[in-house]
Amino acid sequence: MRFFLPALFAGALLTMVGPARAATTILHLSATASVKAMPDELDAELTAEAGAHGPAEAQNAVNTMIGKGLAAAQAVPAVTTSTGSYSVWYVTDPHPEWRAQQSLVLSARNGPALLGLVGQLQAQGLAVSSLGWRLADETGKRASERAQVIALAMLKGRAEAAAKVLGMRFAGFREVWLTPRVPPLPIQPMALMAARAAVPNAVPAETTVTATVEADVTLEPAPQP
């Protein structure tokens, strides 16, 4: 037997369970909730690139730039530092030469400290290739958990409202599925900034974290007065 629900419950699946339990109904529902969170970790990627007549000379120049950059970054306790991809290639335009490139990846909860370091590294010859705020892992997790709590409350409300429409009562959740959605890293790609470029600005903006919950809920006949 199938029931047709009003638009409030469109898409919900009702199934009568077994002849022996014909009065029990299983309802499949879903709900999505969102919360706002302020990004609290700033990430930057800077690139060292050099050209020379031979590959070894180009690599030595890049190695020196990255070495100085690492030393400067490691002197700032608030900043986490790592190196990125390394590549060497040969070009003919506008003139034949070997080129080498490597990136330096920086991350910090202290935005001013990182931006000051970025300015220092630009002065050493590195160029900014990306810069942006994101949610730190623990911040994203907490926001996701808040969204899940809201979505579960919405789900329970829908189950109770459906039971009322059907003249039944909400007996409980049979099975629940949680699907958090933490937004991806919002790094902003940027044209490479020359070494003498001004230190870039980076102002965080609230981001949205959503969570979707689905559940099979049990509806039973309402007690007779």
N, C-alpha and C positions, 0 to 999 in steps of 0.2 A: 504494500500500500504506500502511496506517496502523497505528501501534502504539498500544496502550493502556498508559499509564504509571500507576504507583501515585500515591496522593494527593499525594506530594511534588512531582509535576510536573503536577498537575491544571491544565488551562487552557493548557498548552504545546501548540503546534501543530507537528506533524512532517510534513514533506513529502519524499517521495522525489524526487530531482532527475534528470529525463531518463533515457531508456533507456540512453544511453551512459555515464551516471554513476549507475547504479542503486544503487551501494553507498554513495553520499553522501547524508546526511540533513541537512536544514535544520531547526533547532529554534528556535522563537520563545519567549523567556523574558523575564520582568520581575522586578525586585526593588526594594523600597523600604527605605531606611535613614533613621534619625533621629539627630540630635545635639542636645545642649543648648547653649544660648548665653545669656549674661547681657545683657539690654538695657543699652545704654550711652549712650542719647541721650534726654533728657527734653524733651517738647513740652508747651506750654501755650497755651491760647487764652483771651484776656480780652476782655470786651465793654464798650464805652462806649455808654450809652443815655441820652437826655434827651428831655424833653417841653416844649413851649412853645405859645403861642397861634398862632404862625406857623411855617411850615417853615424859614425862614431862621434864626430864633432857635434852633430845635431843632438845626439843623445846626451853627450856630456853637458851641453848647455841646459837641456831640460832637467837632467839630474841635479844640477847645481841649483836651479830655480826651485825645484820641489824640495830639495834638502833644506834650503833657507826657509821655505814656507813651512815645512814641518817643525823646524826649530822655533819659529815665531809662534806657531799655533800651540805647540806643546808648552810654551811658556805662559799660556793663558789657561789656568786650571778649569775654568767654566766650560771650555770648549772640548768636544770630542772630535778626534781627527782620524781620517783614514785616507788612503790613496785610491784612486780609481784606475780606469783602464790606461794602458800604455800602448802607443802605436808609433810606427816609423814607416814612412812612405817616400816615394820619389816623384817629383813634379817637373814639368817642363815649361809651364806657363806661370808667371811671365818670363821666367828664366830657369834653366835646369838647376835643381838643388835637392838635397835630402832634407826632409822635415821630420821632426819628432814631437810627440805630444803626450802629456799625462795630466790627469786631473787630481785635485786635492778636495776632499769632501769634509766639510765642517758641520757640526751640529751643536747647539747650545740652548739651554732654557733661558739664559741671560742674553737677550737680544742686543742691548747696547755693547756688551763685551764682544760679541761675534761681529757686529757691524764695524766696530773699531778695528778688529783684526783684519776684516776684509779690506778696509782702507789701507792698512799697512801692507798687505800682500799685493794689492794693486800697485802700490808704489815700488814693489820689488819686481814688477813685470808680469804678474799673473793677471788673468782676465776673468771676470765673473761671467759664468755661463748660465747659472740658475740660482734663484734665491726665493725662499718662501717659508711661511709658517705652516705648521701642522699640529695635530693633537699628539702629545706624547702618548706612549703606549698605555700607561696607567690611566691617563685622562680619558682616552678613547674607551677604555674598558668600563670606567665608572659611568660615562655618559650612556654607553650601550646598556648597562644594567638598569639605569633609570628609565630608559625608553622601554625596556622589556617589562618592568613593573607596571608602567602605564598601559602598555598593550595588553597585558594579562588582565588588568582591571576592566579594560574595554571589552575583552573577550567574555569575561564573566557576565558583564552587563548585557551583552548581546544574547548570551545563552539564557539568562533569566527572562529577558524580553520575549525571546522566541517561545519559551515555555509558557509564558502568560498568554500569548496569542493562541497557542495550541490547547489551552486549558490543562496544562501539565505543570510539573515542577522540575527545577534544575536539580539533579541528583549529584552531579560532580563531573570532574574531568576523567576520561578514560586514558587519554594519551595526549601529550603536549609536545610540540616542536618549536624550538626557539631559533630564530634566524637574525642575528645582529648584523647591522650594516654600518660599519665604521667607514667614513669617507676616505678615499685614497689620498695619498700624499699630494697636497696642493702646491707642489713646486712650480714656480712660474718661469718658463723658459725665457731667456733674455739674449739679445744680441751680445756678442762678446764685447765687454767694455775695456777700452784701452787702459794701460797702466796709469795714465794721468787723469782718468775719469773720476768724477766726484763719487764719494762713497754712496752707494744706493740706499734708498729708504726702504723700510719694510715694516708696515703697520698691520698687525693681525686683525682679522674680522671674524665674527662668530661663524661657526660652521654647524651644519645640521647632522645629527647622528640619528638614524632610524633603526627600529627593530620590528620584525614581523613575527608574530606568534600564530601557530595553528593548533587546533585541538579537536579531538573527538570528545563530545560531551554527552552525558546520559540524561535523558528526560524520562520521568516516570509520571504515572497518573497522579494528579493532585489529590490530596486527602479529601474525602467527602465530608461535607459539614454534618 
